[in-house]
């Protein structure tokens, strides 16, 4: 279910040089259409594409 379908509020905050923080989502759908369940109030989504845990950020961008 999409946030706009149930009236949920989702915040999206791009961190400079880092991931995108997503607050309030129940799932994240990646570019391939795969849905990833969200089990925490805030998750960090990788923007660099080098994470070993895609779509989640693992801090690889700092290396």
Secondary structure, 3 states (H helix, E strand, C coil): CCHHHHCCCCEEEECCCCCEEEECCCEEECCCCCEEECCCCEEEECCCCCCCCCCECCCHHHC
